[in-house]
Each structure stands twice: as C-alpha cells, then as structure tokens.
Amino acid sequence: MKLFRYLPALLLLLAAGTARASEDLGEFVLHHIVNSKVWHPIPGLPGITFPAWHVLGVDVSLTLHSAMMLLAGALMLILILPAARRKTAAHDKSGLAPAGRFAHAIEALVVFIRDEVVTPNLGEKHGRKWMPFFLTVFFFILTLNLVGLVPGFGAATSNINFTATFAVMIFILFNLSGIIHNGPVHYFANLVPKGLPFWLLPLIAVIEVVGLFTKAVALALRLFANLTAGHALIFSLLGLIIVFKSHLAALPLVPFTLFIYLIEILVAFLQAYIFTLLAGLFIGQAVHQEH
C-alpha cells in the first residue's frame, strides 16, 4: 500500500514534533497515551482545546478519547454504510454500484464474524438476531484501534474507562440474555454444576458468581493492556531518539519502530476479533446453558 511509504516520515515527524516539549522519556510516552482535554493533531503546532460543557452540574466536556469515539462512529457511517450498499456478483441486477475492493473486504469480515464468532456460539436462530450487535462491536473497536495508530490522534482503546464501560455493557447483556432465555431461577441455578456433593455447593456457588465478574474484568483488561503496551513501546522507541539527541539513533530505531507499528496494525484487528469472540462466547454460554 502507498501509505506504508510514508510511515517512516510520519514516525519521525511524531518524534520531532514533541522533541522540544520534553526530554523526559516517561513524560513523552504518557503524553501520547493518557486522555487529555487538548488535541494535538499536527505535532509541533498548537493544539485544539475542547470546550467545557456542564449539564446539571456534571462535567460532560469532550476529551481526546471521547472525540476519537465520535470520529470512529463517523468513519463507520461514512465508509461502511456505502460499502454495504454495493452490489456483488450475486446481485448484478440490483441497480446498485459495483462492489470494489473495500466493499469485498468488509463483506469478508462480516462473513468471518458470522461464521467464526456468532453462529458457533449462539446458533443459527439466535445468531441472526445478534449479528448487528456483534458487527457493531467489532467494527467500532477495530476503527478505534486503527484511528489510535494515526500519528497525532488518540488511542481510546488504551483507556481503561472505555474498555471497562464496554466490558460492563457485555456483562449486563449476557446476564440479561441468560435470565430472559432461561428464566431467573433456572439461570442462576444452572450456574452450579449438577451432581456435586452438598458440602461443595456453597464453595462452587461463590466461585461461579465471582466467575461472572471475572469475565467482565478479563474483557476490560485484555483490550486495555494490549493496546496500551503497543503504544507505549512505539513511543518509547521514538522517545529514545530524543533522549540520545543523535540523528544516528534514528537509523536503527525508526526501522524497528516501523516493524512494531506494522505488528500493531495486526494487533488492532486481532484484539477487535478477540473482544468480539469472548463477548459472543459469554453471551452464548448464558443463553445456551444446557451446553
């Protein structure tokens, strides 16, 4: 892709643009990972300060990461919806515009999520009902991951508040789904395996209830830790150029950072898939307790 030709220059720009701001490596790394009320889309130039908004005394001001979420949602509407309206070879008489490479790529991802995540965990009948939800989760997290890799933009998925909120949403959904499908009594009764000695029942019951919460914790920490670690590594390598104050340091560090950057693109897809897969697994287990 033509974009890869410009990645070394973009990485150098990202490092050079903040070289004067700080010579402390830790501060340099944290500046690009933590949330902020100021956005620096072009390194080295004055940033954009988000306005302060309060509703009923509650601070609802935009921050860098919340702005990235709005941007990701807008990108999904701009890019994915038109791709969904394209015709494929099976619909040549539909009167719609021919499908391009991007539309075929989106279709491949949709089919992959359907066949590898939704249908195996929820079955054909329930899977069709849940498909819009899982596709939204997958593409939203994927878009946020990719937006966070653009120099000058923020990584919302490296914010524990975002990942924890998503995990709480999945926690509420799989419990509500299990209660609605099985009934509250049967749902919680089926959490404990049948045939256990009576003296083990209290211990297993506590373990199973705690296990419900650990599922949500695992969802939140997995996405947060992987995305934060990747970004910290990239900015740490770029920050070493500033620390060494030598152009020669860029010769080995920029190619290695570029290699890590390409791996992070793969991680962006992988973590979106894993989050969606675990969400499908948890909801499927709650709905189909008999399995």
GUVEX-676831 format. One record per residue (C-alpha): residue number from 1; residue in one letter; y, x, z. Coordinates in nm, 4 decimals, decimal comma. Example, Ala and Ser with C-alpha at 12.3 -4.5 7.8 and 13.67 -1.06 7.14 Angstrom:
# residues 2
> num	residuo	Y	X	Z
> 1	a	-0,4500	1,2300	0,7800
> 2	s	-0,1060	1,3670	0,7140
//
This chain:
# residues 291
> num	residuo	Y	X	Z
> 1	m	0,0000	0,0000	0,0000
> 2	k	0,3551	0,1141	-0,0741
> 3	l	0,4527	0,0575	0,2890
> 4	f	0,2364	0,3487	0,4013
> 5	r	0,4537	0,5898	0,2006
> 6	y	0,7465	0,5156	0,4274
> 7	l	0,5646	0,5188	0,7624
> 8	p	0,6313	0,8888	0,8406
> 9	a	1,0039	0,8428	0,7742
> 10	l	1,0118	0,5271	0,9876
> 11	l	0,8398	0,7023	1,2757
> 12	l	1,0823	0,9949	1,2589
> 13	l	1,3750	0,7523	1,2469
> 14	l	1,2388	0,5766	1,5544
> 15	a	1,2215	0,9033	1,7449
> 16	a	1,5511	1,0461	1,6221
> 17	g	1,7433	0,7240	1,6810
> 18	t	1,6847	0,7414	2,0565
> 19	a	1,6863	1,1185	2,0961
> 20	r	2,0383	1,1172	2,2365
> 21	a	1,9716	0,8242	2,4703
> 22	s	1,7301	1,0026	2,6965
> 23	e	1,5368	1,3262	2,7233
> 24	d	1,3033	1,1847	2,9860
> 25	l	0,9696	1,1057	2,8230
> 26	g	0,8769	0,8303	3,0687
> 27	e	1,2104	0,6554	3,0231
> 28	f	1,1801	0,6876	2,6458
> 29	v	0,8352	0,5237	2,6458
> 30	l	0,9248	0,2435	2,8866
> 31	h	1,2442	0,1667	2,6953
> 32	h	1,0350	0,0651	2,3943
> 33	i	0,7646	-0,1268	2,5801
> 34	v	0,9283	-0,3291	2,8573
> 35	n	1,1157	-0,6527	2,7957
> 36	s	1,4929	-0,6424	2,7576
> 37	k	1,7960	-0,8644	2,7033
> 38	v	1,9234	-0,6239	2,4374
> 39	w	1,7569	-0,5758	2,0989
> 40	h	1,7974	-0,2550	1,9006
> 41	p	1,6620	-0,3478	1,5541
> 42	i	1,8089	-0,0304	1,3996
> 43	p	1,7523	0,2755	1,6201
> 44	g	2,0655	0,4718	1,6969
> 45	l	2,3043	0,1794	1,6398
> 46	p	2,4474	-0,0634	1,8995
> 47	g	2,2019	-0,3332	1,9960
> 48	i	2,2205	-0,7116	1,9933
> 49	t	2,2768	-0,8646	2,3381
> 50	f	2,1163	-1,2047	2,3794
> 51	p	2,3425	-1,4765	2,5252
> 52	a	2,2806	-1,6014	2,8792
> 53	w	2,1578	-1,9625	2,8928
> 54	h	2,1006	-2,1667	3,2087
> 55	v	1,9506	-2,5148	3,2303
> 56	l	1,9725	-2,6902	3,5685
> 57	g	2,0243	-2,3550	3,7330
> 58	v	1,7194	-2,1994	3,5662
> 59	d	1,7689	-1,8904	3,3524
> 60	v	1,6273	-1,9697	3,0064
> 61	s	1,8046	-1,6876	2,8243
> 62	l	1,6411	-1,5257	2,5258
> 63	t	1,4853	-1,1845	2,5772
> 64	l	1,3467	-0,9361	2,3296
> 65	h	0,9886	-1,0562	2,3665
> 66	s	1,0748	-1,4272	2,3559
> 67	a	1,2804	-1,3581	2,0422
> 68	m	0,9751	-1,1881	1,8915
> 69	m	0,7693	-1,5009	1,9650
> 70	l	1,0236	-1,7159	1,7822
> 71	l	1,0250	-1,4667	1,4970
> 72	a	0,6444	-1,4696	1,4794
> 73	g	0,6431	-1,8501	1,4679
> 74	a	0,8996	-1,8480	1,1878
> 75	l	0,6990	-1,5903	0,9923
> 76	m	0,3857	-1,8037	1,0240
> 77	l	0,5702	-2,1040	0,8812
> 78	i	0,7256	-1,9000	0,6003
> 79	l	0,4133	-1,7088	0,4966
> 80	i	0,1043	-1,9048	0,5948
> 81	l	0,2071	-2,2616	0,5071
> 82	p	0,2893	-2,1786	0,1428
> 83	a	-0,0374	-1,9829	0,1183
> 84	a	-0,2263	-2,2893	0,2431
> 85	r	-0,0819	-2,4969	-0,0399
> 86	r	-0,2050	-2,2614	-0,3107
> 87	k	-0,4977	-2,3714	-0,5223
> 88	t	-0,8199	-2,1745	-0,5518
> 89	a	-1,0740	-2,1609	-0,8317
> 90	a	-1,2396	-2,4731	-0,6934
> 91	h	-0,9153	-2,6702	-0,7177
> 92	d	-0,7797	-2,5661	-1,0553
> 93	k	-0,6757	-2,9242	-1,1415
> 94	s	-0,4787	-2,9813	-0,8231
> 95	g	-0,1441	-2,9100	-0,9825
> 96	l	-0,0575	-2,6516	-0,7168
> 97	a	0,0479	-2,2955	-0,7830
> 98	p	-0,2323	-2,0422	-0,8391
> 99	a	-0,3582	-1,8615	-0,5315
> 100	g	-0,2515	-1,4991	-0,5030
> 101	r	-0,3922	-1,2082	-0,3078
> 102	f	-0,2166	-1,3093	0,0125
> 103	a	-0,3478	-1,6660	-0,0091
> 104	h	-0,7014	-1,5354	-0,0643
> 105	a	-0,6624	-1,3021	0,2362
> 106	i	-0,5513	-1,5929	0,4567
> 107	e	-0,8407	-1,8044	0,3285
> 108	a	-1,0858	-1,5234	0,4103
> 109	l	-0,9528	-1,5032	0,7662
> 110	v	-0,9734	-1,8810	0,8069
> 111	v	-1,3347	-1,8851	0,6876
> 112	f	-1,4171	-1,5905	0,9134
> 113	i	-1,2757	-1,7633	1,2242
> 114	r	-1,4587	-2,0840	1,1326
> 115	d	-1,7978	-1,9215	1,0683
> 116	e	-1,7926	-1,6464	1,3328
> 117	v	-1,5953	-1,7982	1,6203
> 118	v	-1,5567	-2,1750	1,6160
> 119	t	-1,8802	-2,3127	1,4684
> 120	p	-2,1232	-2,0816	1,6592
> 121	n	-1,9589	-2,1662	1,9940
> 122	l	-1,8642	-2,5313	1,9511
> 123	g	-2,0958	-2,6572	1,6802
> 124	e	-2,0109	-2,8290	1,3533
> 125	k	-1,8873	-3,1554	1,5038
> 126	h	-1,6594	-3,0174	1,7752
> 127	g	-1,5694	-2,7146	1,5666
> 128	r	-1,3804	-2,9206	1,3080
> 129	k	-1,1644	-3,0709	1,5830
> 130	w	-1,0870	-2,7339	1,7397
> 131	m	-1,0218	-2,5381	1,4178
> 132	p	-0,6410	-2,5940	1,4083
> 133	f	-0,6072	-2,4717	1,7657
> 134	f	-0,8099	-2,1537	1,7194
> 135	l	-0,6434	-2,0716	1,3886
> 136	t	-0,3020	-2,1106	1,5519
> 137	v	-0,4024	-1,8829	1,8411
> 138	f	-0,5476	-1,6188	1,6097
> 139	f	-0,2614	-1,6053	1,3605
> 140	f	0,0078	-1,6243	1,6283
> 141	i	-0,1354	-1,3328	1,8271
> 142	l	-0,2027	-1,1380	1,5074
> 143	t	0,1540	-1,1899	1,3859
> 144	l	0,2950	-1,0840	1,7229
> 145	n	0,0763	-0,7731	1,7230
> 146	l	0,1908	-0,6731	1,3739
> 147	v	0,5577	-0,7504	1,4447
> 148	g	0,5361	-0,5251	1,7504
> 149	l	0,4327	-0,2358	1,5248
> 150	v	0,7518	-0,2573	1,3192
> 151	p	0,9986	0,0134	1,4353
> 152	g	1,2883	-0,1454	1,6199
> 153	f	1,1001	-0,4630	1,7099
> 154	g	0,9385	-0,5589	2,0407
> 155	a	0,5719	-0,5969	2,1304
> 156	a	0,5454	-0,9325	2,3096
> 157	t	0,1683	-0,8985	2,3464
> 158	s	0,2229	-0,5906	2,5655
> 159	n	0,3997	-0,8164	2,8156
> 160	i	0,1705	-0,9323	3,0960
> 161	n	0,3744	-1,2532	3,1317
> 162	f	0,2884	-1,3528	2,7754
> 163	t	-0,0813	-1,2677	2,7950
> 164	a	-0,1136	-1,4307	3,1386
> 165	t	0,0505	-1,7506	3,0109
> 166	f	-0,1879	-1,7640	2,7169
> 167	a	-0,4816	-1,6993	2,9492
> 168	v	-0,3713	-1,9804	3,1838
> 169	m	-0,3485	-2,2128	2,8828
> 170	i	-0,7069	-2,1273	2,7836
> 171	f	-0,8191	-2,1648	3,1478
> 172	i	-0,6744	-2,5173	3,1666
> 173	l	-0,8150	-2,6086	2,8254
> 174	f	-1,1755	-2,5040	2,8828
> 175	n	-1,1869	-2,6715	3,2248
> 176	l	-1,0310	-2,9938	3,0951
> 177	s	-1,2628	-2,9907	2,7942
> 178	g	-1,5667	-2,9476	3,0174
> 179	i	-1,4543	-3,2244	3,2525
> 180	i	-1,3782	-3,4668	2,9673
> 181	h	-1,7016	-3,3962	2,7809
> 182	n	-1,9403	-3,3824	3,0793
> 183	g	-1,7552	-3,5744	3,3482
> 184	p	-1,6030	-3,4072	3,6559
> 185	v	-1,9111	-3,4410	3,8765
> 186	h	-2,1588	-3,3092	3,6212
> 187	y	-1,9211	-3,0343	3,5036
> 188	f	-1,8783	-2,8729	3,8443
> 189	a	-2,2402	-2,9461	3,9463
> 190	n	-2,3661	-2,7712	3,6308
> 191	l	-2,1773	-2,4557	3,7201
> 192	v	-2,4565	-2,3747	3,9641
> 193	p	-2,7939	-2,2935	3,8011
> 194	k	-3,0746	-2,5351	3,8760
> 195	g	-3,3778	-2,4378	4,0832
> 196	l	-3,2055	-2,1978	4,3252
> 197	p	-3,3168	-2,1762	4,6898
> 198	f	-3,0897	-2,3890	4,9074
> 199	w	-2,9727	-2,0874	5,1089
> 200	l	-2,8389	-1,9254	4,7908
> 201	l	-2,6405	-2,2299	4,6777
> 202	p	-2,3189	-2,1598	4,8765
> 203	l	-2,3045	-1,7972	4,7600
> 204	i	-2,3717	-1,8811	4,3920
> 205	a	-2,1232	-2,1690	4,4041
> 206	v	-1,8481	-1,9330	4,5233
> 207	i	-1,9399	-1,6747	4,2589
> 208	e	-1,9321	-1,9340	3,9798
> 209	v	-1,5953	-2,0746	4,0900
> 210	v	-1,4491	-1,7247	4,1113
> 211	g	-1,6010	-1,6586	3,7686
> 212	l	-1,3892	-1,9376	3,6211
> 213	f	-1,0750	-1,7499	3,7251
> 214	t	-1,2030	-1,4076	3,6211
> 215	k	-1,2412	-1,5390	3,2649
> 216	a	-0,8679	-1,6036	3,2511
> 217	v	-0,7921	-1,2674	3,4122
> 218	a	-1,0112	-1,0909	3,1561
> 219	l	-0,8278	-1,2625	2,8695
> 220	a	-0,4872	-1,1622	3,0048
> 221	l	-0,5685	-0,8020	3,0953
> 222	r	-0,7683	-0,7175	2,7833
> 223	l	-0,4907	-0,8075	2,5400
> 224	f	-0,2146	-0,6645	2,7607
> 225	a	-0,3896	-0,3339	2,8344
> 226	n	-0,4980	-0,2576	2,4782
> 227	l	-0,1610	-0,3314	2,3181
> 228	t	0,0377	-0,1549	2,5913
> 229	a	-0,1825	0,1553	2,5764
> 230	g	-0,1478	0,1803	2,1987
> 231	h	0,2297	0,1518	2,2026
> 232	a	0,2600	0,3926	2,4950
> 233	l	0,0527	0,6507	2,3083
> 234	i	0,2611	0,6216	1,9904
> 235	f	0,5925	0,6554	2,1732
> 236	s	0,4588	0,9330	2,3949
> 237	l	0,3692	1,1380	2,0883
> 238	l	0,7073	1,0720	1,9282
> 239	g	0,8824	1,1477	2,2568
> 240	l	0,7260	1,4927	2,2662
> 241	i	0,9408	1,5815	1,9653
> 242	i	1,2477	1,5091	2,1794
> 243	v	1,1055	1,6936	2,4798
> 244	f	1,0237	2,0088	2,2808
> 245	k	1,3608	1,9953	2,0976
> 246	s	1,1996	2,1541	1,7957
> 247	h	1,1581	2,0424	1,4364
> 248	l	0,8322	2,2367	1,4270
> 249	a	0,6864	1,9984	1,6845
> 250	a	0,7188	1,7174	1,4317
> 251	l	0,4832	1,8900	1,1874
> 252	p	0,1630	1,8171	1,3851
> 253	l	0,2919	1,5225	1,5912
> 254	v	0,4117	1,2941	1,3108
> 255	p	0,0837	1,3040	1,1107
> 256	f	-0,1165	1,2467	1,4285
> 257	t	0,1146	0,9626	1,5304
> 258	l	0,0736	0,8138	1,1839
> 259	f	-0,3038	0,8253	1,2326
> 260	i	-0,2738	0,6467	1,5682
> 261	y	-0,0342	0,3990	1,4077
> 262	l	-0,2925	0,3067	1,1432
> 263	i	-0,5525	0,2626	1,4164
> 264	e	-0,3092	0,0303	1,5969
> 265	i	-0,2949	-0,1884	1,2857
> 266	l	-0,6732	-0,2229	1,3118
> 267	v	-0,6407	-0,2915	1,6863
> 268	a	-0,3848	-0,5652	1,6111
> 269	f	-0,6480	-0,7528	1,4083
> 270	l	-0,9305	-0,6681	1,6476
> 271	q	-0,7525	-0,7871	1,9624
> 272	a	-0,6425	-1,1122	1,7980
> 273	y	-1,0049	-1,1715	1,6999
> 274	i	-1,1433	-1,0803	2,0442
> 275	f	-0,8964	-1,3085	2,2237
> 276	t	-0,9863	-1,5962	1,9910
> 277	l	-1,3585	-1,5213	2,0233
> 278	l	-1,3501	-1,5199	2,4039
> 279	a	-1,1430	-1,8383	2,4081
> 280	g	-1,3995	-2,0033	2,1794
> 281	l	-1,6851	-1,8751	2,3940
> 282	f	-1,5333	-2,0083	2,7174
> 283	i	-1,4495	-2,3486	2,5700
> 284	g	-1,7925	-2,3711	2,4075
> 285	q	-1,9662	-2,2912	2,7373
> 286	a	-1,7620	-2,5584	2,9137
> 287	v	-1,8317	-2,8262	2,6507
> 288	h	-2,1999	-2,7423	2,5971
> 289	q	-2,3134	-2,6645	2,9500
> 290	e	-2,6713	-2,7500	2,8631
> 291	h	-2,6877	-2,4315	2,6588
//
